[in-house]
């Protein structure tokens, strides 16, 4: 059976939310990575954008797990997720320069088993070896304005074209642009390449199937959305995962970073109406 990264990521992409007590809630997206501890102990890590958790003021958020019923239907079963200790200190690990956060979680067994192996995160040479360039199509999963694909709470799948050049190396270009509509609630969702359909049709060549990064911002100009997303390279997800076990682990420091005028966080910065 062909491994279909779209299907696998759909299963492990979850909505993150925190009710604010006034009929609104802050919403973001996260996804689960399998990253064993140094001693080999299995470990499931939630990856999202740092600002998603920053904008949730309470100690406990909700993570949108789903359960498959005996009749083949699915139920949405959000579970409490502690993101701060009793003193209000954050429990997640953040990258010192990029908008990336990682938090070890006790996921239900079916989610822990389905978590995407860390090796699927693009590395330093992935974009070069797979000849990723402007105009290539990538996929993105998320919960725009807290909306799910159905009542079972599955994420909405979108597609867009790489809209900037060059896109590598990540140490020089830590983010890249993706041409698709971004809304509050999308931040923290995975952005990936998946050529499963091409390979099913008999195309030859090396598979291009990897997580390219995570969505962190949308681009606005004069309060107008330009329908462009800003994606942070997966290299920085890898670095953040390393920081969980070793706070002194090396990270990429960029002296002069690209600043997108009008860039705005695409998630919890805006509360969405509860329902």
For each residue, the residues with C-beta under 8 A, 3 or more apart:
1:
2: 196 199 200
3: 8 196 209
4: 7 8 194 196
5: 8 9 116 120 192 194 196 209 210 211
6: 9 10 139 157 192 194 196
7: 4 10 11
8: 3 4 5 11 12 114 116
9: 5 6 12 13 31 116 141 190 192 211
10: 6 7 13 141 154 155 157
11: 7 8 111 114
12: 8 9 31 32 111 114 115 116
13: 9 10 29 30 31 141 142 155 189 190
14: 29 30 31 32 46 63 64 65 153 155
15: 27 28 29 63 64 78 143 146 148 153 155 185
16: 27 28 29 30 48 52 53 56 61 62 63 64 81 188
17: 25 26 27 28 61 62 64 78 146
18: 25 26 56 57 58 60 61 62 268
19: 24 25 62 274
20: 23 24 25 26 57 271
21:
22:
23: 20 273 274
24: 19 20 271 272 273 274
25: 17 18 19 20 146 271 272 274
26: 17 18 20 52 55 56 267 268 271 272
27: 15 16 17 143 145 146 184 185 267 268 272
28: 15 16 17 48 49 52 53 55 143 185 187 188 267 268
29: 13 14 15 16 48 52 141 142 143 155 185 186 187 188 189 215 267
30: 13 14 16 46 47 48 52 63 188 189
31: 9 12 13 14 46 47 48 116 141 188 189 190 214
32: 12 14 44 45 46 47 105 107 111 112 114 115 116
33: 44 45 47 102 115 116 117 118 121 237 241
34: 42 43 44 45 112 115 116 117 118
35: 43 44 45 118 241 244
36: 40 41 42 43
37: 40 41 42 43 245
38: 245
39:
40: 36 37
41: 36 37
42: 34 36 37 112
43: 34 35 36 37 104
44: 32 33 34 35 104 105 106 107 111 112 115
45: 32 33 34 35 102 103 104 105 115 241 244
46: 14 30 31 32 63 81 102 103 104 105
47: 30 31 32 33 100 101 102 188 190 214 237 240 241
48: 16 28 29 30 31 52 53 101 103 187 188 214
49: 28 52 99 100 101 187 188 214 215 216 232 265 267
50: 53 54 92 94 95 99 100 101
51: 54 55 99 187 216 265 267 268 269
52: 16 26 28 29 30 48 49 55 56 101 187 188 267 268
53: 16 28 48 50 56 61 83 90 92 101 103
54: 50 51 268
55: 26 28 51 52 265 267 268 269
56: 16 18 26 52 53 61 83 268
57: 18 20
58: 18 61 84
59: 82 83 84 85 86 88
60: 18 80 81 82 83
61: 16 17 18 53 56 58 80 81 83
62: 16 17 18 19 78 79 80 81
63: 14 15 16 30 46 78 79 80 81 105
64: 14 15 16 17 76 78 148 153
65: 14 77 78 79 107 108 111
66: 74 75 76 77 152 153 154
67: 74 75 77 108
68: 72 73 74 110
69: 72 73 74 75
70:
71:
72: 68 69
73: 68 69 152
74: 66 67 68 69 152 153 154
75: 66 67 69 152
76: 64 66 148 151 152 153
77: 65 66 67
78: 15 17 62 63 64 65 153
79: 62 63 65 108
80: 60 61 62 63
81: 16 46 60 61 62 63 103 105
82: 59 60 85 91
83: 53 56 59 60 61 90 91 92 103
84: 58 59 87 88 89 90 91
85: 59 82 88 89 91
86: 59
87: 84
88: 59 84 85
89: 84 85
90: 53 83 84 94
91: 82 83 84 85 103
92: 50 53 83 101 102 103
93: 101 102 103 240 243 244
94: 50 90 100 101 240
95: 50 98 99 100 101 236 239 240 243 251
96: 251
97: 174 236 251 252 253 254 257
98: 95 174 216 232 236 240
99: 49 50 51 95 216 217 232 265
100: 47 49 50 94 95 214 216 232 236 237 239 240
101: 47 48 49 50 52 53 92 93 94 95 188 240
102: 33 45 46 47 92 93 237 240 241 243 244
103: 45 46 48 53 81 83 91 92 93
104: 43 44 45 46 244
105: 32 44 45 46 63 81
106: 44
107: 32 44 65 111 112 115
108: 65 67 79 111 112
109: 112 113
110: 68 113 114
111: 11 12 32 44 65 107 108 114 115
112: 32 34 42 44 107 108 109 115
113: 109 110
114: 8 11 12 32 110 111
115: 12 32 33 34 44 45 107 111 112
116: 5 8 9 12 31 32 33 34 120 211
117: 33 34 120
118: 33 34 35 121 238 241
119:
120: 5 116 117 209 210 211
121: 33 118 210 211 234 237 238
122: 126 127 210 211 212 213 233 234 235
123: 126 234 235 238
124: 169 170 171 235
125: 128 129
126: 122 123 129 130 132 210 212 234
127: 122 130 132 167 168 169 170 212
128: 125 131 132 168 169
129: 125 126
130: 126 127 193 206 208 210
131: 128
132: 126 127 128 136 162 167 168 193 208 212
133: 136 162 165 167
134: 161 162 163 164 165 167
135: 161 162
136: 132 133 161 162 193
137: 159 160 161 162 193
138: 159 160 161 162 178 191 192 193 212 231
139: 6 157 158 159 191 192 193 194
140: 157 158 159 160 178 180 186 189 190 191 192 215 229
141: 9 10 13 29 31 155 156 157 158 189 190
142: 13 29 155 156 158 185 186 187 188 189 215
143: 15 27 28 29 146 147 148 155 156 185 186 189
144: 147 156 181 182 183 184 185 186
145: 27 183 184 185 272
146: 15 17 25 27 143 185 272
147: 143 144 156 185
148: 15 64 76 143 151 152 153 154 155 156
149: 154 155 156 157
150: 153 154
151: 76 148
152: 66 73 74 75 76 148
153: 14 15 64 66 74 76 78 148 150
154: 10 66 74 148 149 150
155: 10 13 14 15 29 141 142 143 148 149 189
156: 141 142 143 144 147 148 149
157: 6 10 139 140 141 149
158: 139 140 141 142 180 181
159: 137 138 139 140 180
160: 137 138 140 163 178 179 180 229
161: 134 135 136 137 138 178 179 180
162: 132 133 134 135 136 137 138 167 176 177 178 179
163: 134 160 176 177 178 179 228
164: 134 167 173 176 177
165: 133 134
166: 173
167: 127 132 133 134 162 164 173 176
168: 127 128 132 172 173
169: 124 127 128 172 173
170: 124 127 173 174 233 234 235 236 252
171: 124 174 235 252 254
172: 168 169 254
173: 164 166 167 168 169 170 176 233 258
174: 97 98 170 171 232 233 235 236 252 254 257 258
175: 213 216 230 231 232 233 258 260
176: 162 163 164 167 173 213 230 231 233
177: 162 163 164 219 228 229 230 231
178: 138 140 160 161 162 163 191 215 228 229 230 231
179: 160 161 162 163 227 228
180: 140 158 159 160 161 227 228 229
181: 144 158 225 227
182: 144 186 215 217 218 225 227 228 229 266
183: 144 145 186 218 266
184: 27 144 145 187 266 267 268 269 270 272
185: 15 27 28 29 142 143 144 145 146 147 266 267 272
186: 29 140 142 143 144 182 183 189 215 218 229 266 267
187: 28 29 48 49 51 52 142 184 215 216 217 265 266 267 268
188: 16 28 29 30 31 47 48 49 52 101 142 214 215 216 267
189: 13 29 30 31 140 141 142 143 155 186 214 215
190: 9 13 31 47 140 141 211 213 214 215
191: 138 139 140 178 211 212 213 214 215 229 231
192: 5 6 9 138 139 140 209 210 211 212
193: 130 132 136 137 138 139 208 209 210 212
194: 4 5 6 139 197 208 209
195: 198 199 203 207 208 209
196: 2 3 4 5 6 199 200 209
197: 194 200 201
198: 195 201 203
199: 2 195 196 202 203 207
200: 2 196 197
201: 197 198
202: 199
203: 195 198 199
204:
205:
206: 130
207: 195 199
208: 130 132 193 194 195
209: 3 5 120 192 193 194 195 196
210: 5 120 121 122 126 130 192 193 234
211: 5 9 116 120 121 122 190 191 192 234 237
212: 122 126 127 132 138 191 192 193 231 233 234
213: 122 175 176 190 191 231 232 233 234 236 237
214: 31 47 48 49 100 188 189 190 191 231 232 234 237
215: 29 49 140 142 178 182 186 187 188 189 190 191 229 230 231 232 266
216: 49 51 98 99 100 175 187 188 230 231 232 265 266
217: 99 182 187 229 230 260 263 264 265 266
218: 182 183 186 225 226 228 229 230 263 264 265 266
219: 177 225 226 228 229 230 260 262 263 264
220: 223 224 225 226 262 263 264
221: 224 226 261 262
222: 262
223: 220
224: 220 221
225: 181 182 218 219 220
226: 218 219 220 221 262
227: 179 180 181 182
228: 163 177 178 179 180 182 218 219
229: 140 160 177 178 180 182 186 191 215 217 218 219 266
230: 175 176 177 178 215 216 217 218 219 260 263
231: 138 175 176 177 178 191 212 213 214 215 216
232: 49 98 99 100 174 175 213 214 215 216 236 237
233: 122 170 173 174 175 176 212 213 236
234: 121 122 123 126 170 210 211 212 213 214 237 238
235: 122 123 124 170 171 174 238 239 252
236: 95 97 98 100 170 174 213 232 233 239 240 251 252
237: 33 47 100 102 121 211 213 214 232 234 240 241
238: 118 121 123 234 235 241 242
239: 95 100 235 236 242 243 249 250 251 252
240: 47 93 94 95 98 100 101 102 236 237 243 244
241: 33 35 45 47 102 118 237 238 244
242: 238 239 245 246 249 250
243: 93 95 102 239 240 246 247 249 251
244: 35 45 93 102 104 240 241
245: 37 38 242 249
246: 242 243 249
247: 243
248:
249: 239 242 243 245 246
250: 239 242
251: 95 96 97 236 239 243
252: 97 170 171 174 235 236 239
253: 97
254: 97 171 172 174 257
255:
256:
257: 97 174 254
258: 173 174 175
259: 263
260: 175 217 219 230 263
261: 221
262: 219 220 221 222 226
263: 217 218 219 220 230 259 260
264: 217 218 219 220 269
265: 49 51 55 99 187 216 217 218 268 269
266: 182 183 184 185 186 187 215 216 217 218 229 269
267: 26 27 28 29 49 51 52 55 184 185 186 187 188 270
268: 18 26 27 28 51 52 54 55 56 184 187 265 271
269: 51 55 184 264 265 266
270: 184 267
271: 20 24 25 26 268
272: 24 25 26 27 145 146 184 185
273: 23 24
274: 19 23 24 25
275:
